[in-house]
C-alpha cells in the first residue's frame, strides 16, 4: 500500500506560506525605520584564543555564529577582541576577575530583510563589565559588558545605540561555550511628555509607573519603576526622548535589581480612557525585556 502524499504536500504548503508571510512582513519592516531594539543574537563560539595575565592586561579573541531573534530574525556571525584586567586576588588566593578595558567587535546578521552589518566598541569603561580567565592555560574565559556602543547598517539606513554582550568558554567549543548580545537603539530626540502606570497582561503581571519629557527649558528627564516577582527596574534619568503621534520612546541609565545598566521604554497611548489597548515595553542592556497591553491603568502621551 502506497503512503498517502497529502500530509507531505500540506506541510510543504505550510512552509511556503510561512516563507511568503515572513518575506511580506520583511518588506514592510525594511520600508520603515531601521531599529535593532529588541534584537538578540545567541550561539556557540566557533573559535577562541586568549592570553591570561593576572597582574596586568589579559586578552581574548572569539568568533561565534548562531541564531538572531527579534525584529530581524535570521542568523549571525561575529568576531570580538576584548582586553581586561588586572584581576583582584583575595587573601585566600581566590581570583575574582577584572574590569573590561576594551571591546572591538564586527558582526553580520543575515535576515529576509537584507544583510545587517555593524560594529561594537566599549567607549568609556568601567560600567558593568567583567573579564576573567583562570590559570594556568586559560581553560576558562568569561567576558561581559553592558555599556557597549553599536552602529549598524541595513540597506541605506543606520541605527546606533547601546548593547549588552558576553561570551564564555570552558575548555571545549560548542556546548561548553556561548556568545550572546542584546540591542537597544537610540532614537532621535523630539519635544514631548508622557506619563503612565498600571499592570501589564504578561504572565508575570508586571507593574509599572513612569514619567518622561523633553522640554526646551528643562531638557530631557525620566523616572520609572517596573517590577514583578523576578525583577525590579528603576530608571534613573533619560538621555533621549522621542515622540511620534501618541507613542513615546525614551532611554537612559537604570538599575536592574541593583545592577547598573541601560533601558529603553516604548509607551503607546491608544485611547482615552484606556480600554486595554495602551501598550508598554521595556528592554535593558542586561538583556531583560517585558512588553504587553496595559490591563489596568493608563498611558498618556501629551500632545
Buried (B, 14 or more C-beta within 10 A) or exposed (E): EEEEEEEEEEEEEEEEEEEEEBEEEBEEBBEEEBBBBBBBBBBBBBEBEBEBBBEEBBBBBBBBBBEBEBBBBBBBBBBBBBBBBBBEEEEEEEBEBBBBBBBBBEBBBBBBBBEBEBBBBBEEBBBBBBBBBBEEEBBBBBBBBBBBBBEBBBEEBEBEBBBBBBBBBBEEBEEEBBBBBBBBBBBEBEEBBBBBBBBBEBEEEBBBBBBBBBEEEEEBBBBBEBBBEEBEBBBEBBBBBBBBEBBBBBBBBBBBEEEBBBBBBBBBBBEEEBEEEBBBBBBBBBBBBBBBBBBEBBBBBEE
